């Protein structure tokens, strides 16, 4: 029987190397003329062997490898979560800061009518019974959640009784360490997430408004880390365009604080942040240049100490095929209201936090329901129909498709539509750059990059890094 080929994707990585990827993300590197030889039928024995190992070259449609490949592809597409396992709850929209890149139009600290009401909290348990799994993580967002420790305490108490397993995270500006808040933070199930944009001058510029408030933040952060340890706290910066040239300084500052991980991210062109940071609409090339410069610095740091960049680590784990990588930007299908949702201060339900932001600015109504009511299945269906990158013409042949996702909400925010050609979107340009960089390093077997990436990936998974997997 004549040989047949299963679907494959390819991309030129360098002048003499081409990346070939099968439909489930297995990959290898070939000479630059491999596609021409596939089409002409003049493969070398070595090329044929490598293509066979990737289940791209088959002896026929009844080849067992075709069935195995199809089964894995079906599992990837058909895999679904039964119930919600991650819920973001906004107890209040009120906040005591006015960050320059605030996306949700926070209410002033003393505003009325921007908190969850008792009736809505009571309805949470019915909602959980209908939609949530027995093991969940609840993240408190805002506004500033610590302005209503009483609401946090009530939700936590109900959740601990309702779920077999529950964890909590609170996204806080750490400006309100009252005794009531400290009691909540002392819960061993509670994790703290905060924003550190860099040294005092950057914090005052972007977040706190004054140097005095920035100093208070760092005093409280130091207190919390000394009391509970650095593992209690995760932090990330939001980097506006004008701070791109300070990205190395931000990294060094995180190290000075005793943190061993950083999630570098630009200002999100979302919600009300678009007004003060309009340059974040485009400029992905400038961000990529700053980000790659930062990664180079971090690789140098890793010659003597462990220091991780979260996003590159997550992407690398996706490339390695690690399970459990559910970061919503890089999964396909990325079905909404399947394992994650957002419950706003007024009881409204959104598929993502970014969807909440777009709705707040009245750009598009992405509300899918409310506590105590029905879920809008028609709206969900429309969103989910386009949440699979395989349905987009620019993605279906992309070599990075098996490792990537699609961000409909970001496209809506930037371009006002979900059918913008993906290759022209900021999301695609950012990720293509990072995928290109990592695959170039794999192709070159650049150990100065791959050793740290492997260490980050397998330190998270609690295993030893099998370095030989990437090296001849």
C-alpha positions in Angstrom: 0.0 0.0 0.0 1.3 3.5 -0.9 2.4 5.7 1.9 0.0 8.4 3.1 0.6 11.5 5.2 -1.4 12.6 8.2 -2.0 16.4 8.6 1.1 18.3 9.7 2.2 21.9 10.2 5.6 23.5 9.4 7.5 26.7 10.0 11.0 27.8 8.9 13.0 28.2 12.0 16.3 29.2 10.4 17.9 29.2 7.0 18.6 25.5 7.2 16.0 24.1 9.7 12.3 23.6 9.3 10.0 22.7 12.2 7.4 20.0 11.5 4.6 19.5 14.0 1.8 16.9 13.9 -1.8 17.6 15.0 -1.2 16.8 18.7 2.0 18.8 19.2 4.8 16.2 18.6 7.6 17.9 16.7 11.0 17.6 15.2 13.5 19.6 13.1 14.3 18.8 9.4 16.5 20.2 6.6 15.0 23.2 5.0 14.0 21.3 1.8 11.8 18.7 3.7 8.4 20.0 2.6 9.5 20.0 -1.1 10.7 16.5 -0.7 7.5 15.4 0.9 5.5 16.8 -2.0 7.8 15.3 -4.6 8.2 12.0 -2.9 12.0 12.1 -2.7 12.5 11.8 1.1 15.8 10.4 2.4 15.6 7.3 4.6 16.4 9.5 7.6 13.7 12.0 6.9 11.2 9.2 6.3 12.1 7.6 9.6 11.7 10.9 11.5 8.3 11.5 9.8 7.2 8.0 10.6 8.1 8.6 14.3 6.0 11.7 14.3 3.1 9.7 12.8 3.1 12.0 9.8 4.3 9.4 7.3 2.0 6.3 7.5 1.9 3.0 5.6 -1.8 3.5 5.0 -5.0 4.6 6.6 -5.2 1.3 8.5 -1.8 2.0 10.1 -2.2 1.7 13.9 -0.3 5.0 14.3 -3.1 6.8 12.5 -5.6 5.5 14.9 -3.4 6.4 17.9 -2.9 9.9 16.5 -6.6 10.4 15.8 -7.5 9.2 19.3 -5.1 11.7 20.9 -6.5 14.5 18.8 -10.0 13.6 19.7 -9.1 13.5 23.4 -7.6 17.0 23.1 -10.6 18.5 21.4 -13.3 16.5 23.3 -11.7 16.8 26.8 -14.2 18.8 28.9 -14.4 19.8 32.5 -17.6 18.6 34.2 -18.0 21.5 36.6 -16.4 24.8 37.6 -13.2 24.5 39.5 -12.1 28.2 39.6 -14.3 31.1 40.5 -13.4 34.7 40.7 -15.7 36.6 43.1 -15.8 40.4 43.3 -17.1 41.3 46.8 -16.8 45.0 46.2 -15.9 47.4 43.3 -14.8 50.0 45.7 -11.1 50.8 46.0 -8.7 53.1 47.9 -6.3 53.5 45.0 -6.6 54.9 41.5 -4.1 52.9 39.4 -3.3 54.4 36.0 -4.1 51.2 34.2 -7.3 50.2 36.2 -9.5 48.3 33.8 -12.8 48.0 35.6 -13.6 51.6 36.6 -13.3 51.1 40.3 -15.7 53.0 42.6 -14.5 55.4 45.2 -13.7 54.0 48.7 -16.9 55.5 50.3 -19.3 54.9 47.4 -22.6 53.2 48.0 -24.2 50.3 46.0 -21.0 48.6 44.8 -20.8 45.6 47.2 -22.3 42.1 47.1 -25.5 42.0 49.0 -26.5 39.3 51.6 -29.1 37.9 49.3 -26.5 37.3 46.5 -24.1 35.6 49.0 -26.9 33.3 50.1 -27.5 32.4 46.4 -23.9 31.5 46.0 -24.4 28.1 47.6 -27.2 27.2 45.2 -25.0 28.3 42.3 -22.2 26.1 43.6 -24.5 23.1 43.9 -25.6 23.6 40.3 -22.3 24.4 38.6 -19.2 23.8 40.8 -17.1 20.7 41.4 -16.2 19.5 44.9 -12.7 20.8 44.6 -12.4 24.6 43.8 -10.3 27.6 44.0 -11.9 30.9 44.8 -10.1 34.2 43.9 -11.3 37.5 45.4 -10.9 40.4 43.0 -12.1 44.0 43.1 -12.1 46.9 43.5 -10.1 46.2 46.7 -11.5 43.1 48.5 -10.0 44.0 51.9 -12.4 46.9 52.2 -15.1 44.3 53.0 -13.5 41.7 55.2 -16.9 40.8 56.6 -18.1 39.7 53.1 -14.9 37.8 52.5 -15.3 36.0 55.9 -18.8 35.0 55.1 -18.0 33.6 51.7 -15.0 31.7 53.0 -17.0 30.2 55.9 -19.8 29.1 53.5 -17.2 27.7 51.0 -15.3 25.7 53.6 -18.5 24.0 54.7 -19.8 23.5 51.1 -16.7 22.1 49.3 -14.7 19.0 50.0 -11.5 20.9 49.0 -11.2 24.6 48.6 -8.4 27.1 48.3 -8.5 30.9 48.3 -6.6 33.7 46.7 -7.0 37.4 47.4 -5.9 40.0 44.9 -5.0 43.0 47.1 -3.1 46.2 47.1 -1.9 45.4 50.7 -2.9 48.9 51.9 -5.4 47.6 54.5 -3.8 45.3 57.1 -6.5 45.7 59.7 -6.9 43.0 62.4 -9.9 41.6 60.5 -7.9 41.4 57.2 -4.9 39.8 59.0 -7.2 37.1 60.4 -8.3 36.3 56.9 -4.8 36.3 55.5 -3.7 33.9 58.3 -5.9 31.2 56.9 -3.5 28.5 55.6 -5.8 28.0 52.6 -5.4 31.7 51.6 -2.9 32.8 49.1 -2.0 36.5 48.5 -1.6 38.0 45.0 -0.4 41.6 44.6 1.0 43.9 42.1 4.6 45.2 42.3 5.4 47.4 39.3 9.0 48.0 40.4 10.8 50.4 42.8 9.0 53.1 44.8 9.0 55.6 41.9 7.3 53.2 39.5 4.8 52.2 42.1 3.9 55.8 42.9 3.6 56.6 39.2 1.3 53.7 38.2 -0.5 52.6 41.4 -0.3 54.4 44.7 -0.2 58.0 43.5 2.3 59.1 46.2 5.7 58.0 47.4 4.3 57.8 50.9 1.6 55.3 49.9 4.2 53.3 47.9 6.4 53.1 51.0 3.5 51.9 53.1 2.8 49.2 50.5 6.4 47.9 50.8 6.3 48.1 54.6 3.2 45.9 54.6 4.6 43.5 52.0 7.8 43.1 54.0 5.7 42.4 57.1 3.6 39.8 55.3 6.5 38.0 53.8 8.4 37.9 57.1 5.3 36.6 58.9 4.2 34.0 56.4 7.1 33.4 54.1 7.6 34.4 50.5 5.5 31.4 49.3 2.4 33.0 50.7 2.7 35.9 48.2 2.8 36.0 44.4 3.4 39.3 42.7 3.5 40.5 39.1 4.2 43.8 37.5 2.1 45.6 34.9 4.6 47.5 32.6 3.4 50.5 30.6 5.1 51.5 27.4 7.2 54.2 29.0 8.7 51.7 31.5 9.9 49.2 28.8 13.4 50.6 29.1 13.3 49.9 32.9 12.4 46.2 32.6 15.8 45.0 33.8 15.5 47.3 36.8 12.2 45.7 37.6 13.7 42.2 37.5 16.5 43.2 39.8 14.0 44.8 42.2 12.0 41.5 42.5 15.3 39.7 43.4 16.0 42.3 46.0 12.6 41.6 47.6 13.5 37.9 47.8 11.1 36.8 45.0 12.2 34.0 42.7 9.6 34.4 40.0 8.2 37.2 37.9 5.3 37.3 35.3 6.3 40.1 32.9 3.3 41.6 31.2 2.4 44.8 29.4 -0.6 47.0 30.1 -3.7 45.2 28.9 -5.6 47.2 26.3 -8.8 46.5 28.2 -11.6 48.5 29.8 -10.7 51.9 31.1 -6.9 51.3 30.9 -7.3 52.2 27.2 -7.8 55.9 28.0 -4.5 56.5 29.8 -2.4 53.8 28.0 -3.6 54.2 24.4 -0.2 53.2 23.1 -0.9 49.7 24.3 -3.2 49.2 21.4 -0.3 48.5 19.0 3.4 48.3 19.7 3.7 44.6 20.2 7.1 44.7 18.5 8.4 47.1 21.1 7.0 44.9 23.9 8.6 41.8 22.3 12.0 43.6 22.1 11.8 44.6 25.8 10.5 41.1 26.8 13.3 39.2 25.0 15.9 41.5 26.4 14.5 40.7 29.9 14.5 37.0 29.2 18.2 37.2 28.2 18.9 38.9 31.5 17.0 36.3 33.4 19.0 33.5 31.7 22.2 35.2 32.9 20.7 35.3 36.4 20.0 31.6 36.2 23.7 30.8 35.9 24.0 31.4 39.6 20.5 31.3 41.1 17.0 30.2 40.4 14.8 32.9 39.0 11.8 32.1 36.8 9.8 34.1 34.2 6.3 32.7 34.6 5.0 33.1 31.0 8.0 31.7 29.2 7.9 28.8 31.7 4.3 28.1 31.0 4.7 28.2 27.2 7.7 25.9 27.5 5.7 23.4 29.5 3.0 23.5 26.9 5.6 22.7 24.2 6.8 19.8 26.3 3.3 18.5 26.5 2.9 18.9 30.2 -0.6 18.2 31.6 -2.5 20.6 33.7 -1.4 23.8 31.9 -4.7 25.5 31.8 -3.7 29.1 31.5 -6.7 30.4 29.4 -4.6 32.4 26.9 -3.0 29.2 25.6 -5.5 26.5 25.4 -7.8 25.3 22.6 -10.6 24.7 22.9 -10.9 27.5 25.5 -14.6 26.9 26.3 -16.2 29.6 28.5 -18.1 28.8 31.6 -16.7 25.3 31.7 -14.2 25.3 34.5 -13.9 29.1 35.2 -16.2 32.0 35.7 -16.4 35.5 37.3 -19.1 36.7 39.7 -19.3 40.5 39.9 -20.3 42.6 42.8 -23.9 42.9 41.5 -24.3 39.1 41.0 -23.6 39.3 37.3 -21.8 36.3 35.8 -19.1 36.7 33.2 -17.0 34.1 31.3 -13.7 35.8 32.1 -12.5 38.8 34.1 -11.6 40.6 30.8 -15.2 40.1 29.7 -16.3 41.9 32.8 -14.0 44.8 31.9 -15.5 45.1 28.4 -19.0 45.0 29.8 -18.2 47.7 32.4 -17.0 50.1 29.7 -20.2 49.3 27.7 -18.1 48.2 24.7 -19.9 44.9 24.4 -22.3 43.0 26.7 -20.5 39.8 27.6 -22.6 39.0 30.7 -23.8 35.4 30.5 -26.2 35.4 33.5 -26.6 36.3 37.1 -26.7 34.5 40.5 -30.1 33.0 40.9 -30.9 33.2 37.2 -30.3 31.2 34.1 -27.1 31.1 32.0 -27.4 32.5 28.5 -26.6 29.4 26.5 -27.0 31.1 23.2 -24.3 33.7 24.0 -22.0 31.0 25.4 -22.5 29.0 22.3 -21.5 31.9 20.1 -18.4 32.5 22.2 -17.4 28.9 22.4 -17.9 28.4 18.6 -14.9 30.7 18.1 -12.8 29.7 21.1 -11.1 26.9 19.1 -8.1 28.1 17.1 -8.7 25.3 14.6 -11.7 27.2 13.2 -9.7 30.2 12.3 -8.0 30.2 8.9 -4.8 31.7 10.1 -4.5 29.1 12.9 -5.5 25.9 11.2 -2.1 25.5 9.5 0.1 27.3 12.0 2.9 25.2 13.4 2.3 26.6 16.9 -1.5 25.8 16.9 -1.2 22.8 19.2 0.5 24.9 21.9 -1.5 28.1 21.5 -5.0 29.4 22.0 -7.3 32.3 21.0 -8.3 35.4 22.9 -11.7 36.6 21.7 -12.1 39.2 24.4 -8.7 40.8 23.6 -9.7 40.9 19.9 -13.0 42.5 20.8 -11.3 45.1 23.0 -8.7 46.1 20.4 -10.6 45.7 17.1 -14.2 45.6 18.0 -14.8 42.1 16.4 -13.8 38.5 16.8 -13.1 37.7 13.1 -10.0 39.9 12.7 -7.3 37.9 10.8 -5.4 36.4 13.6 -1.9 37.1 12.2 -2.6 40.8 12.4 -3.7 40.7 16.1 -1.5 41.7 19.0 -2.2 38.3 20.6 -0.8 36.5 17.6 2.2 38.7 17.1 3.2 38.4 20.8 3.0 34.7 20.9 4.5 34.0 17.5 7.6 35.9 18.7 7.9 33.9 21.9 7.3 30.5 20.1 9.8 31.4 17.5 12.4 32.3 20.2 11.9 29.1 22.2 11.9 26.8 19.2 15.0 28.5 17.8 16.7 27.7 21.2 15.5 24.1 21.0 16.7 23.7 17.4 20.1 25.2 18.4 20.2 23.1 21.6 21.2 26.3 23.4 21.8 25.0 26.9 22.1 28.5 28.4 18.3 28.9 27.6 17.1 25.3 27.7 18.7 24.3 31.1 16.8 27.1 33.0 13.6 26.4 31.0 13.8 22.8 31.9 14.5 23.6 35.6 11.5 25.9 35.8 9.2 23.4 34.2 10.2 20.4 36.2 10.6 22.3 39.5 6.9 23.1 39.2 6.0 19.5 38.4 8.1 18.2 41.3 10.3 16.0 39.1 13.9 16.0 37.9 14.5 17.6 34.5 15.3 14.9 31.9 17.7 17.2 30.0 18.5 14.4 27.5 15.0 14.8 26.1 16.1 17.9 24.3 19.7 17.2 23.6 21.3 14.8 21.1 
